[in-house]
Amino acid sequence: MSKRVQPKWEPPSRTAIPVLKLYNSLTRQKEEFVPQNGRKVTWYSCGPTVYDASHMGHARSYISFDILRRVLSDYFNFDVQYVMNITDIDDKIIKRARQHYLFEQYLKEEKSLSQILEDVDAVVRRLKETLQNTTDPDKKIMLDQMLSKVVVVMGDVEIAVKSKSEENILAAKKNLLEVAKDPLSDWLDSSLGSSVADNSIFSQLPRFWEAEFHKDMDALNVLRPHVLTRVSEYVPEIIAFTQKIIDCGMAYEAGGSVYFDVGKFDSKENHHYAKLVPEAFGDEKQLQDGEGDLCIGQDRLNEKRSPTDFALWKKSKAGEPSWDSPWGSGRPGWHIECSVMASAILGPSIDIHTGGVDLKFPHHDNELAQSEAYFDNDNWIRYFLHSGHLTISGCKMSKSLKNFVTIKDALNKYSSRQLRFAFLLHSWKDTLDYSDNTMEVAVTYERMLNEFFLNVKDLARNVGQQTTLDSFQKWTPKELELFNKFSATKDAVHACLCDNVDTAGALKTVRDLVSACNSYLGDKSPDFSPNALLLKDVASYIMWLLRTFGALPSDSSIGFPLGTAENSGFDLEETVMPYVRILAEFRDSVRTQARETKDVVILKQCDNLRDDILPTVGVRLEDREVPPARVKLVDRETLLKEREAKQKAEEAKAAEKERKKQELAQAAALKESKRKIPPTEMFLQETDKYSKFDENGLPTHDAAGKEISKGQQKKLQKLQAAQAKLYEEYLSSKQ
């Protein structure tokens, strides 16, 4: 007998799987993401210009990029090196720092009220002139509002002076300085700004607002960058970078400033200017905005060889910070800072560069040009990702429209998780409208997930922590159906995240899975016993996904953390739940006995414990037909809001019941009063309809004197006959 041989084995055919694609602004389409060095990803993100409080426009970018970063790192397992800058040298910062310093000096001088009024009068005249020359509608509204407030407060000062009350005068003076602070600071800067010479004055303001920015990012659970660069720390590198571009023949010195030669760069075969927004090439308004408020003037324009050229290094005027350079005292241009700092850390070619969509031109296009001139390549950035605009209730965010929302303001109204859900439920590259409706969707989504987690925890808690023979149960077709839904969901989520990190699509898929789980849990079959392990696997997967998105901290528990548990190692639920379960089980026993004996007093006390007492300590009890009751630990404020909403609903229900009762009573009273009317008199009062009647009280002519038709007479006779019946019933009831 011949020896048996092992049969030939063939691998299964490979299933096509989606690959990660990102929307690349350089091509204006989704491109397969291919890092230049294996799984290592170099990433530079444009950081804030720190001169004021961070607002929701900043949150739009930094939460969106935090989500992208987490997904690439924690889901796709790329080794990401994330670098972000802080712009702490900038025209806006310089001007704001001078204004702040000069206003503080003004207050220290303790000027007389008459001098302050004289100065504010000059401020008002300047405001009126500025308002007259302003064309921007939002700015015009803001200036008009500012002017009105100052004028009103000046009137209040006059009233206070006439009152001759020292207390009223001091209060009016203080209020005037507070209301007029911004325009007064600007007026002081226009005349005294050039006298500010101490460089330290220009560093205090950005350091304060940078610290506030970091607090906001921590509050929003935005990951820290691996490297944070500040312009003020890279001035020597900026000078060297600029010099090399001059040496390459693509920049020139003029009047102590250095300008990038756009025409020279664009004429090179391997270079192309305005890669991101070629249609904006030559847009002088945008180019001038990119140069900064302090660089407006014909002298600067005359220095350039072409209006499209932009500053790499700016000659410092009086009242501006300065550093020594080969071209004289000056300061960095805006665009050069990112090129230098990004390249210093990440090298001559970077995988990803992110920023707000409003930075495309000229900032990012200028970054690309000067960097590619420096490295003599055409691929300084491989993938440019831009976050979409943020609007407030459909409008551009503007202080003049009174819809300017700081991050702190938003966090006073919503949690950081709810804000993140709002971003997750929208595409990171499209416009996001921050409104009550948007946030209600986010809050509802969070509530839906939390209820699911609470139900799964309650079910898993009853199974126990230790693995026993009872831990496993045979799967029925219902479990197989749910598992197949679970498996399909994971595939769908992966496809969504591969498709330009579509978190909105991923969360929609998760919502459908939770709905399927809720339907499974709602099975009323007498022999149905939900599979706790399967449901726990589903909940654990969703928790993992939420942690990947940054919507939850990194811990192993299911559900949203309670109170301080989110930021500490203390597990509140694990500590208190045994005691709460004992109370719940005792209540179940008492309630069951009270229902059997129909003891209304004890049942009411059980309801009171459930509805009024336990919610105040963050415990929700949900009674079931067959005990035990579900026990859920929920944020106290959430439960109190639920109780308030329930009370309002009950009050509304009672009010509606009372309204219907009143309507019925009114209808009965109307019917009763109608019964008392003799049929011969029922039409006589309707003189707006009829003018003549016969001996039985039936109308013969309408209000205009026209004879009533036979058909109409028959209808009136039927009505009178019906009234005759009612009247007879009334007379009979009185006998």
LUMBA-968494 format. One record per residue (C-alpha): x, y, z. Coordinates in nm, 4 decimals. Each point is the difference from the previous one (the first is absolute). Example, Ala and Ser with C-alpha at 12.3 -4.5 7.8 and 13.67 -1.06 7.14 Angstrom:
1.2300|-0.4500|0.7800
0.1370|0.3440|-0.0660
This chain:
0.0000|0.0000|0.0000
0.1493|0.3327|-0.1067
0.0689|0.2699|0.2565
-0.2599|0.2725|0.0317
0.1316|0.3497|-0.0691
-0.1185|0.3275|0.1391
-0.2413|0.1643|-0.2474
0.0939|0.3261|-0.1654
-0.1106|0.3094|0.1966
-0.1028|0.3258|-0.1602
-0.0500|0.3293|0.1808
-0.3446|0.1606|-0.0143
-0.0487|0.2750|-0.2552
0.0780|0.3375|0.1469
-0.3016|0.2230|0.0716
0.0287|0.3568|-0.1196
0.0225|0.2338|0.2990
-0.0288|0.3790|0.0026
0.3135|0.2114|0.0399
0.0283|0.3313|0.1809
-0.0651|0.2977|-0.2233
0.0202|0.3650|0.1074
-0.1322|0.3110|-0.1712
0.3164|0.1740|-0.1178
-0.0373|0.3737|-0.0653
0.2967|-0.0225|-0.2388
-0.2086|-0.2115|-0.2401
-0.3518|0.0905|0.1224
-0.0955|-0.3654|0.0197
0.0399|-0.3036|0.2221
0.3400|-0.1645|-0.0357
0.1316|-0.3267|0.1418
0.2112|0.0855|0.3018
0.3568|-0.1238|-0.0435
0.2562|0.1232|0.2546
0.3511|0.0553|-0.1297
0.1668|-0.2185|0.2627
-0.1897|-0.3189|0.0739
-0.2467|0.0527|0.2831
0.1673|0.3176|0.1254
-0.2034|0.3142|-0.0650
0.1367|0.3527|0.0306
-0.2722|0.2567|0.0701
0.0103|0.3771|0.0403
-0.3053|0.1944|0.1141
-0.0402|0.3767|-0.0116
-0.0535|0.1170|0.3564
-0.1665|0.3147|0.1336
0.1087|0.3627|-0.0064
-0.0255|0.0675|0.3722
-0.1358|0.3495|0.0626
-0.3547|-0.0691|0.1269
-0.2273|-0.2726|0.1371
-0.0373|-0.3171|-0.2080
-0.3408|-0.0321|-0.1647
-0.2106|-0.2692|-0.1650
0.1715|0.0659|-0.3327
0.3212|-0.1213|0.1646
-0.1853|-0.2968|0.1476
-0.1211|-0.0871|-0.3507
0.3586|-0.0524|-0.1162
0.1653|-0.1438|0.3077
-0.2727|-0.2501|0.0937
-0.0297|-0.1093|-0.3647
0.3746|-0.0554|-0.0332
0.0136|-0.1699|0.3392
-0.2595|-0.2485|-0.1264
0.1975|-0.0564|-0.3214
0.3218|-0.0431|0.1947
-0.1537|-0.2493|0.2430
-0.1544|-0.2041|-0.2820
0.3258|-0.0178|-0.1955
0.1963|-0.0857|0.3134
-0.2375|-0.2195|0.2028
-0.2181|-0.1553|-0.2716
0.2333|-0.0312|-0.3004
0.3056|-0.0393|0.2251
0.2226|0.2555|-0.1687
0.2961|0.1337|0.1959
-0.0905|0.3695|-0.0050
0.2378|0.2820|0.0898
-0.2247|0.3025|0.0532
0.1481|0.3510|0.0022
-0.1945|0.3221|0.0615
0.1144|0.3611|0.0144
-0.0950|0.2987|0.2102
0.0115|0.3328|-0.1825
0.1222|0.2419|0.2649
0.1453|0.2616|-0.2383
-0.2653|0.1544|-0.2217
-0.1466|0.3373|-0.0992
-0.3201|-0.0693|0.1993
0.2015|-0.0922|0.3102
0.2255|0.3046|-0.0314
-0.2933|0.2380|-0.0332
-0.2037|-0.1625|0.2792
0.3024|-0.0109|0.2352
0.0693|0.3703|-0.0574
-0.3644|0.0889|0.0573
-0.0138|-0.2019|0.3206
0.3238|0.1553|0.1309
-0.0995|0.3579|-0.0892
-0.3440|-0.0368|0.1570
0.1543|-0.1334|0.3235
0.2379|0.2970|0.0035
-0.2943|0.2342|-0.0606
-0.1816|-0.1436|0.3045
0.3110|0.0332|0.2172
0.0163|0.3742|-0.0776
-0.3378|0.0430|0.1749
-0.1094|0.2805|-0.2280
-0.2702|0.2437|0.1017
-0.3565|-0.0572|-0.1165
0.0125|0.3111|-0.2205
0.3166|-0.1318|-0.1727
-0.1556|-0.3435|-0.0502
-0.3125|0.1602|-0.1501
0.2153|0.2083|-0.2334
0.1908|-0.3131|-0.1109
-0.3150|-0.2047|-0.0445
-0.1494|0.2840|-0.2041
0.2993|-0.0330|-0.2329
-0.0591|-0.3760|-0.0070
-0.3630|0.0585|-0.1034
0.1050|0.2300|-0.2851
0.2497|-0.2621|-0.1195
-0.2615|-0.2748|0.0235
-0.2423|0.2031|-0.2111
0.2663|0.0558|-0.2644
0.0936|-0.3681|-0.0034
-0.3664|-0.0992|-0.0210
-0.0516|0.2290|-0.2977
0.2932|-0.1567|-0.1884
-0.0832|-0.3634|0.0821
-0.1610|-0.2165|-0.2675
0.0022|-0.3393|0.1735
-0.3622|-0.0437|0.1243
0.0888|-0.2042|0.3121
0.2725|0.2427|0.1023
-0.2342|0.2906|-0.0657
-0.2636|-0.1456|0.2361
0.2625|-0.0675|0.2681
0.1399|0.3576|-0.0217
-0.3493|0.1484|0.0074
-0.0881|-0.1998|0.3131
0.3284|0.1000|0.1643
-0.0609|0.3671|-0.0806
-0.3550|-0.0109|0.1373
0.1121|-0.1577|0.3285
0.2757|0.2605|0.0515
-0.2386|0.2887|-0.0716
-0.2594|-0.1368|0.2439
0.2585|-0.0395|0.2777
0.1306|0.3529|-0.0601
-0.3570|0.1179|0.0594
-0.0086|-0.2005|0.3235
0.3145|0.1827|0.1145
-0.1672|0.3376|-0.0589
-0.3001|-0.1094|0.2081
0.2306|-0.1190|0.2784
0.1889|0.3322|0.0008
-0.3271|0.1930|0.0292
-0.1004|-0.2172|0.2963
0.3159|0.1217|0.1803
0.0229|-0.3438|0.1630
0.3650|-0.1047|0.0299
-0.1032|-0.3653|0.0073
-0.2068|0.0345|-0.3194
0.2794|0.1919|-0.1754
0.2640|-0.2638|0.0851
-0.2300|-0.2818|-0.1149
-0.0780|0.1834|-0.3277
0.3714|0.0659|-0.0591
0.0871|-0.3667|0.0545
-0.2808|-0.1110|-0.2325
0.1124|0.2456|-0.2693
0.3537|-0.1405|0.0035
-0.1329|-0.3581|-0.0191
-0.2384|0.0666|-0.2890
0.2475|0.2175|-0.1936
0.2971|-0.2319|0.0586
0.0317|-0.1433|-0.3533
-0.0431|0.3216|-0.2032
0.2028|0.1976|0.2562
0.2833|-0.2556|-0.0188
-0.0038|0.0218|-0.3788
0.0076|0.3827|0.0187
0.2961|-0.0120|0.2404
0.1818|-0.2424|-0.2297
-0.0509|0.2256|-0.3027
0.1911|0.2807|0.1704
0.2302|-0.1746|0.2488
0.0519|-0.3463|-0.1473
0.3368|0.0898|-0.1505
0.1325|0.0833|0.3497
-0.0278|-0.3603|0.1236
0.3528|-0.1391|-0.0230
0.0308|-0.2775|0.2604
-0.0069|-0.3431|-0.1706
-0.1297|-0.1632|0.3204
-0.3295|0.1885|-0.0420
-0.0617|-0.1986|-0.3195
0.0605|-0.3366|0.1693
-0.2264|0.0372|0.3056
-0.3288|0.0055|-0.1948
0.0641|-0.3106|-0.2164
0.1316|-0.1969|0.2983
-0.3233|0.0699|0.1906
-0.2256|-0.0987|-0.2889
0.2112|-0.3044|-0.0867
-0.0513|-0.1263|0.3555
-0.3760|0.0567|-0.0373
0.0034|-0.1829|-0.3340
0.1639|-0.3059|0.1576
-0.2632|0.0013|0.2769
-0.2731|0.0032|-0.2657
0.1617|-0.2880|-0.1910
0.0308|-0.2063|0.3189
-0.3651|0.0709|0.0798
-0.0952|-0.1219|-0.3505
0.2100|-0.3179|0.0457
0.2230|0.0954|-0.2942
0.3281|-0.1920|0.0071
0.3135|0.2033|0.0519
0.2331|0.0256|-0.2999
0.3198|-0.2026|0.0216
0.1897|0.3188|-0.0772
-0.1193|0.3581|0.0480
0.1967|0.2784|-0.1683
-0.0178|0.3759|0.0647
0.1050|0.2576|-0.2561
0.1926|0.1983|0.2611
0.2216|-0.3050|0.0617
0.0868|-0.0480|-0.3678
0.1110|0.3472|-0.1114
0.3631|-0.1109|-0.0737
-0.1281|-0.2904|-0.2103
-0.2389|0.2338|-0.1833
0.2864|0.2361|-0.0855
0.2129|-0.2882|-0.1314
-0.2937|-0.1421|-0.1992
-0.0673|0.3400|-0.1566
0.3669|0.0485|-0.0890
0.0110|-0.3313|-0.1866
-0.3065|0.0967|-0.2076
0.1811|0.3240|-0.0894
0.3081|-0.2042|-0.0943
-0.2215|-0.2174|-0.2226
-0.1014|0.3175|-0.1849
-0.3663|-0.0188|0.1004
-0.0127|0.2801|0.2575
0.1416|0.3523|0.0193
0.0661|0.2696|0.2591
-0.1721|0.3372|-0.0355
-0.0058|0.2799|0.2576
0.1111|-0.2292|0.2818
-0.2720|-0.2576|-0.0764
0.0311|-0.3236|-0.1987
-0.2597|-0.1017|-0.2583
-0.0629|-0.3294|-0.1746
0.0220|0.0332|-0.3782
-0.3170|-0.1787|-0.1120
0.0639|0.0578|-0.3708
0.3529|-0.1434|0.0179
-0.1214|-0.3042|0.1918
-0.2975|-0.0618|-0.2287
0.2182|0.0185|-0.3124
0.2054|-0.3023|0.1094
-0.0950|-0.3232|-0.1739
-0.0291|-0.2009|0.3237
-0.1913|0.2664|0.1950
-0.3567|0.1216|-0.0023
-0.1448|0.2878|0.2062
-0.3510|-0.0180|0.1517
-0.0329|-0.3774|-0.0142
-0.2967|-0.0029|0.2344
-0.2002|0.2931|-0.1403
0.1356|0.0854|-0.3469
-0.3100|0.2095|-0.0723
0.1053|0.2397|0.2788
0.3331|0.0833|-0.1651
0.0351|0.3797|-0.0074
-0.2857|0.0645|0.2456
0.1518|0.3137|0.1517
-0.2517|0.0294|0.2842
0.0723|-0.3484|0.1323
0.3722|0.0509|-0.0526
-0.0069|0.3254|0.1962
-0.2041|-0.1593|0.2799
0.2708|-0.2642|0.0197
0.2661|0.2653|0.0487
-0.1657|0.1320|0.3177
-0.1619|0.3179|0.1323
0.3322|0.1714|0.0758
0.1365|-0.0454|-0.3507
-0.2645|0.2057|-0.1802
0.1490|0.2943|-0.1818
0.1256|0.1162|-0.3366
0.3634|-0.0122|0.1127
-0.0174|-0.3739|0.0576
-0.1814|-0.0533|-0.3296
0.2652|0.2035|-0.1848
0.2749|-0.2199|0.1474
-0.1368|-0.3090|-0.1710
0.0969|-0.0921|-0.3543
-0.3519|-0.1331|-0.0484
-0.3275|0.0323|0.1979
-0.0070|-0.3833|0.0255
0.3297|-0.0126|0.1917
-0.0280|-0.0512|0.3748
0.2151|0.0755|0.3042
0.2360|-0.2574|0.1477
0.1549|0.2551|0.2351
-0.1504|0.3348|0.0976
0.1977|0.3073|0.0962
-0.1191|0.1017|0.3470
-0.1437|0.3470|0.0360
-0.0039|0.1943|0.3269
-0.2323|-0.1678|0.2481
0.0630|-0.3518|-0.1334
0.2181|-0.2816|0.1406
0.3246|-0.0550|-0.1893
0.2908|-0.2400|-0.0400
0.3363|0.0592|-0.1663
0.0410|-0.1471|-0.3465
0.2279|0.0409|-0.3056
-0.2629|0.2431|-0.1344
-0.0301|0.2112|0.3147
-0.2380|-0.0118|0.2957
-0.3210|-0.1805|-0.0865
-0.2376|-0.2842|0.0736
-0.1244|-0.3138|-0.1790
-0.2762|0.0102|-0.2574
-0.3102|-0.2045|0.0721
0.0356|-0.2759|-0.2605
0.3701|-0.0734|0.0518
-0.0486|-0.1104|0.3605
-0.1876|-0.3209|-0.0863
0.2423|-0.0974|-0.2747
0.2992|0.0367|0.2294
-0.1440|-0.1654|0.3112
-0.1632|-0.2904|-0.1858
0.3156|-0.0683|-0.2001
0.2253|0.0300|0.3047
-0.1831|-0.2889|0.1663
-0.1353|-0.2080|-0.2886
0.2451|0.0552|-0.2857
-0.0233|0.0865|-0.3704
-0.3179|-0.1963|-0.0785
-0.2951|-0.0388|0.2367
-0.2839|-0.2516|-0.0266
-0.2897|0.2108|0.1353
-0.0574|0.3725|0.0529
-0.3276|0.1119|0.1573
-0.1704|0.3331|0.0557
-0.3254|0.1903|-0.0387
-0.1440|0.0412|-0.3493
0.0389|0.3794|0.0265
0.3802|-0.0461|0.0088
0.0243|-0.1582|-0.3462
0.0898|0.3269|-0.1716
0.2259|0.1756|0.0453
0.1436|-0.1571|0.3175
0.0329|-0.3638|-0.1018
0.0736|0.0740|-0.3633
0.2802|0.2328|0.1122
0.1296|-0.2651|0.2403
0.0188|-0.2489|-0.2857
0.1792|0.2428|-0.2307
0.2717|0.1164|0.2403
0.0626|-0.3530|0.1339
0.0273|-0.1545|-0.3437
0.2333|0.2833|-0.1008
0.2143|-0.0752|0.3063
0.0138|-0.3783|-0.0556
-0.0187|0.0229|-0.3819
-0.2766|-0.2618|-0.0091
-0.3665|-0.0061|-0.0984
-0.1292|-0.2188|0.2825
0.0592|0.1807|0.3282
-0.3509|-0.1115|0.1017
-0.1521|-0.3244|-0.1295
-0.3514|0.0331|0.1436
-0.1603|0.3328|0.0906
-0.3114|-0.0436|0.2176
-0.2232|0.3011|0.0698
-0.2831|0.0084|0.2536
-0.3254|0.1629|-0.1098
-0.1415|0.3320|0.1163
-0.2080|0.0361|0.3145
-0.3187|0.2074|-0.0052
-0.2205|0.0998|0.2922
-0.3683|-0.0723|-0.0674
0.0676|0.0375|-0.3725
0.1955|0.3272|0.0281
0.3677|0.0862|-0.0018
0.1262|0.0328|0.3581
0.0418|0.3676|0.0780
0.0061|0.2177|0.3109
-0.2136|0.2534|-0.1865
-0.2723|-0.2609|-0.0432
0.0277|-0.0900|0.3701
0.0576|-0.3667|-0.0899
0.3674|-0.0171|0.0921
0.0357|-0.3180|0.2073
0.3186|-0.0718|0.1943
0.0950|-0.3550|0.0902
-0.0577|0.0814|0.3668
-0.3513|0.1286|-0.0832
-0.0783|-0.3213|-0.1869
0.1316|-0.2155|0.2856
-0.2229|0.1859|0.2444
-0.2986|-0.1253|-0.1987
0.1139|-0.3405|-0.1250
0.2530|-0.2642|0.1053
0.3171|-0.0543|-0.2007
-0.1349|-0.3413|-0.1006
-0.3202|0.1531|-0.1371
0.2007|0.2544|-0.1998
0.2157|-0.2807|-0.1378
-0.3092|-0.1997|-0.0980
-0.1202|0.3059|-0.1941
0.3253|-0.0083|-0.1976
-0.0005|-0.3786|-0.0372
-0.3511|0.0088|-0.1469
0.1203|0.2300|-0.2833
0.2718|-0.0244|-0.2628
0.3272|0.1587|0.1138
0.0514|0.1731|-0.3356
-0.3473|0.1523|-0.0431
-0.1603|0.3053|0.1588
-0.1393|-0.0710|0.3470
-0.2844|0.2084|0.1392
0.0192|0.0406|0.3769
-0.3606|0.0462|0.1116
-0.2538|-0.1243|0.2529
-0.1255|-0.2524|-0.2564
0.3511|-0.1335|-0.0661
0.0701|-0.0369|0.3687
-0.3388|-0.1606|0.0698
0.0884|-0.2733|-0.2520
0.3353|-0.0511|0.1754
-0.1581|-0.0088|0.3473
-0.2669|-0.2442|-0.1191
0.2659|-0.2282|-0.1493
0.1947|0.0032|0.3266
-0.3184|-0.0773|0.1961
-0.0843|-0.2902|-0.2320
0.3431|-0.1573|0.0515
-0.0027|0.0566|0.3738
-0.3377|-0.1722|0.0406
0.1331|-0.2964|-0.1962
0.3123|-0.0184|0.2170
-0.2080|0.0177|0.3177
-0.2245|-0.2846|-0.1189
0.2981|-0.2191|-0.0919
0.1735|0.0716|0.3310
-0.3159|-0.0914|0.1896
-0.0298|-0.3269|-0.1914
0.3696|-0.0881|0.0332
-0.0073|0.0852|0.3708
-0.2675|-0.2634|0.0622
0.2116|-0.2629|-0.1748
0.2885|0.0623|0.2406
0.3694|0.0702|-0.0355
0.1317|-0.3563|0.0315
-0.0115|-0.2455|-0.2901
-0.2217|-0.2959|0.0891
-0.1927|-0.2670|-0.1847
-0.2950|0.2405|-0.0061
0.2066|0.2678|-0.1738
-0.0615|-0.1621|-0.3389
-0.3287|-0.0817|-0.1642
-0.0914|-0.1571|-0.3277
-0.0458|0.2407|-0.2869
-0.3380|0.0041|-0.1695
-0.0690|0.1496|-0.3454
-0.0603|0.3307|0.1813
0.3587|0.0129|0.1269
0.1339|-0.1054|-0.3394
-0.1992|0.2772|-0.1654
0.1317|0.2593|0.2458
0.3569|-0.1273|-0.0362
-0.0219|0.0258|-0.3793
-0.1236|0.3581|0.0404
0.2931|0.0679|0.2335
0.2489|-0.1466|-0.2457
-0.1478|0.1962|-0.2915
0.0134|0.3175|0.2096
0.3731|-0.0378|0.0596
0.0568|-0.0436|-0.3739
-0.2178|0.3033|-0.0747
0.1809|0.2149|0.2588
0.3335|-0.0977|-0.1526
-0.1253|0.0930|-0.3471
-0.1195|0.3373|0.1310
0.3305|0.0789|0.1685
0.1902|-0.1011|-0.3132
-0.2197|0.2452|-0.1916
0.1626|0.3262|0.1099
-0.0543|-0.0839|0.3691
-0.3783|0.0244|-0.0302
-0.0865|-0.0003|0.3702
-0.3563|0.1125|-0.0734
-0.0596|-0.3140|-0.2054
0.1689|-0.2137|0.2647
-0.2210|0.1378|0.2784
-0.3131|-0.0506|-0.2115
0.0988|-0.3654|-0.0372
0.0562|-0.0240|0.3757
-0.3453|0.1510|0.0631
-0.1551|-0.2714|-0.2179
0.1875|-0.2670|0.1978
-0.1242|0.1430|0.3313
-0.3564|0.0011|-0.1381
0.0393|-0.3679|-0.0903
0.1263|-0.0730|0.3534
-0.2915|0.1894|0.1531
-0.2446|-0.2008|-0.2126
0.1739|-0.3190|0.1122
-0.0263|0.1069|0.3665
-0.3666|0.0876|-0.0496
-0.0952|-0.3590|-0.0906
-0.3046|-0.0909|0.2142
0.0102|-0.3743|-0.0668
-0.0526|-0.1949|0.3257
0.3078|-0.2212|-0.0561
0.2279|0.2819|-0.1192
0.3138|0.0697|0.2025
0.2320|0.2666|-0.1487
0.3619|-0.1023|-0.0535
0.2039|0.2272|0.2254
0.3390|-0.0945|-0.1480
-0.1052|0.0873|-0.3545
-0.1466|0.3327|0.1065
0.3098|0.0770|0.2057
0.2180|-0.0682|-0.3063
-0.2099|0.2461|-0.2011
0.0207|0.2636|0.2746
0.3751|-0.0523|0.0385
0.0532|0.0497|-0.3740
-0.2007|0.3234|0.0023
0.1930|0.1194|0.3057
0.3291|-0.0753|-0.1759
-0.1157|0.1937|-0.3039
-0.1036|0.2981|0.2135
0.3380|-0.0037|0.1739
0.1629|-0.0050|-0.3429
-0.2008|0.3093|-0.0937
0.0979|0.1745|0.3249
-0.3589|0.0032|0.1281
0.1038|-0.1993|0.3079
0.3129|-0.0161|0.2143
0.2241|-0.3037|-0.0227
-0.1360|-0.2480|0.2537
-0.1507|-0.3445|-0.0183
-0.3462|0.0555|0.1428
-0.3224|0.0142|-0.1979
-0.2048|0.3178|0.0008
0.0625|0.3668|0.0552
0.2023|0.0739|0.3158
-0.1823|0.1519|0.2952
0.1171|0.3118|0.1815
0.3683|-0.0048|0.0902
0.0420|-0.3545|-0.1240
0.0829|0.1346|-0.3454
0.3240|0.1569|0.1165
0.1114|-0.2307|0.2800
0.0654|-0.3623|0.0726
-0.3011|-0.0209|0.2334
-0.2760|-0.2259|-0.1372
-0.3188|0.1416|0.1507
-0.2251|-0.2703|-0.1402
0.2089|-0.2893|0.1232
0.0055|0.1525|0.3489
-0.3648|0.0934|0.0530
-0.1906|-0.2458|-0.2176
-0.0051|-0.2896|0.2517
-0.1709|0.2242|0.2557
-0.2456|0.1399|-0.2527
-0.0855|-0.3542|-0.1139
-0.0788|-0.1013|0.3603
-0.2369|0.2979|0.0312
-0.1600|-0.0755|-0.3376
-0.0545|-0.3664|0.0855
-0.1547|0.0910|0.3372
-0.2324|0.2461|-0.1765
-0.0907|-0.2688|-0.2571
-0.1032|-0.2337|0.2835
-0.2046|0.2679|0.1804
-0.1624|0.1190|-0.3240
-0.0947|-0.3547|-0.1065
-0.1692|-0.0655|0.3357
-0.1765|0.3384|-0.0071
-0.1383|-0.0717|-0.3474
-0.1365|-0.3340|0.1202
-0.1693|0.1596|0.3024
-0.0895|0.3140|-0.1964
0.1609|0.2214|0.2636
-0.0206|0.3408|-0.1733
0.1988|0.1822|0.2719
0.3058|-0.2275|-0.0290
-0.0171|0.0015|-0.3812
0.0001|0.3779|0.0092
0.3090|-0.0042|0.2238
0.1729|-0.2367|-0.2451
-0.0802|0.2371|-0.2846
0.1247|0.2931|0.2047
0.3346|-0.1765|0.0567
0.0284|-0.0678|-0.3736
-0.1203|0.3375|-0.1306
0.1026|0.2568|0.2597
0.2757|-0.1281|0.2291
0.2392|-0.2172|-0.2017
0.0324|0.2422|-0.2967
0.1475|0.2607|0.2368
0.2987|-0.2326|0.0562
0.0337|-0.1097|-0.3641
-0.1919|-0.3295|0.0095
-0.2705|-0.0976|-0.2483
-0.2296|-0.2936|0.0755
-0.2077|-0.1471|-0.2822
-0.2734|-0.2360|0.1210
-0.0854|-0.3081|-0.2025
-0.3040|-0.2268|0.0110
0.2258|-0.2752|0.1290
0.2714|0.1161|0.2479
0.2806|0.0871|0.0340
-0.0251|0.3666|-0.0906
0.2701|0.1398|-0.2258
0.2549|0.2044|0.1957
0.1936|0.2706|-0.1851
0.2498|0.2531|0.1253
-0.0535|0.3188|-0.1974
0.1351|0.3520|0.0357
-0.2041|0.1738|0.2729
-0.0687|0.3080|-0.2106
-0.1318|-0.2163|-0.2823
-0.2410|-0.1764|0.2353
-0.1200|0.3240|0.1526
-0.0657|0.1376|-0.3476
-0.1888|-0.3184|-0.0865
-0.2068|0.0344|0.3182
-0.0736|0.3637|-0.0808
-0.1012|-0.0937|-0.3554
-0.2237|-0.2797|0.1348
-0.1651|0.2391|0.2454
-0.0591|0.2521|-0.2764
-0.1456|-0.2732|-0.2212
-0.2313|-0.1106|0.2811
-0.1034|0.3594|0.0655
-0.0657|0.0491|-0.3704
-0.2010|-0.3239|-0.0057
-0.2029|0.1134|0.3039
-0.0524|0.3403|-0.1574
-0.1166|-0.1627|-0.3230
-0.2360|-0.2245|0.1974
-0.1394|0.3032|0.1812
-0.0374|0.1859|-0.3299
-0.1979|-0.2862|-0.1503
-0.2091|-0.0196|0.3146
-0.0775|0.3719|-0.0301
-0.0845|-0.0418|-0.3676
-0.2400|-0.2834|0.0810
-0.1542|0.2071|0.2783
-0.0389|0.2982|-0.2324
-0.1478|-0.2242|-0.2705
-0.2444|-0.1476|0.2547
-0.0915|0.3486|0.1251
-0.0495|0.1180|-0.3569
-0.2172|-0.3003|-0.0761
-0.1995|0.0590|0.3184
-0.0555|0.3669|-0.0816
-0.0979|-0.0954|-0.3536
-0.2638|-0.2414|0.1317
-0.1715|0.2872|0.1835
-0.0738|0.1942|-0.3214
-0.3572|-0.0488|-0.1388
0.0169|-0.1089|-0.3663
-0.2113|0.2988|-0.1050
0.2698|0.2357|0.1362
0.3192|-0.1739|-0.1100
0.0496|0.2071|-0.3202
-0.1407|0.3326|0.1187
0.3342|0.1195|0.1445
0.1895|-0.0683|-0.3246
-0.0741|0.3403|-0.1541
0.3406|-0.0014|-0.1738
-0.1322|-0.2867|-0.2145
-0.3769|0.0544|-0.0241
-0.2345|0.2999|-0.0240
-0.3552|-0.1505|-0.0027
-0.1631|-0.2983|0.1731
-0.3370|-0.1835|-0.0197
-0.2397|-0.0603|0.2901
0.2006|-0.3125|0.1063
0.3262|0.1945|0.0170
0.1396|-0.1464|-0.3212
0.2066|0.2448|-0.2139
-0.1650|0.1018|-0.3299
0.2539|0.2606|-0.1245
0.3787|0.0320|0.0416
0.1783|0.3102|0.1399
-0.0018|0.1677|-0.3421
-0.3813|-0.0418|-0.0318
0.0227|-0.2806|-0.2528
-0.2568|-0.2789|0.0359
0.1472|-0.3239|0.1324
-0.0055|-0.2929|-0.2447
-0.2154|-0.3076|0.0550
0.3084|-0.2190|0.0468
0.1359|0.2308|0.2704
-0.3447|0.0107|0.1656
-0.0016|-0.3808|0.0255
0.3393|0.0052|0.1766
-0.1214|0.2639|0.2435
-0.3162|-0.2033|0.0693
0.2156|-0.3075|0.0841
0.2097|0.2079|0.2393
-0.3138|0.1364|0.1660
-0.1442|-0.3519|0.0312
0.3215|-0.1200|0.1696
-0.0156|0.2971|0.2393
-0.3653|-0.0792|0.0748
0.1083|-0.3468|0.1128
0.2737|0.1423|0.2249
-0.2412|0.2545|0.1450
-0.2550|-0.2701|0.0783
0.2715|-0.2006|0.1808
0.0868|0.3094|0.2017
-0.3652|0.0614|0.0982
-0.0389|-0.3648|0.0977
0.3105|0.0147|0.2238
-0.1535|0.2931|0.1899
-0.3267|-0.1783|0.0828
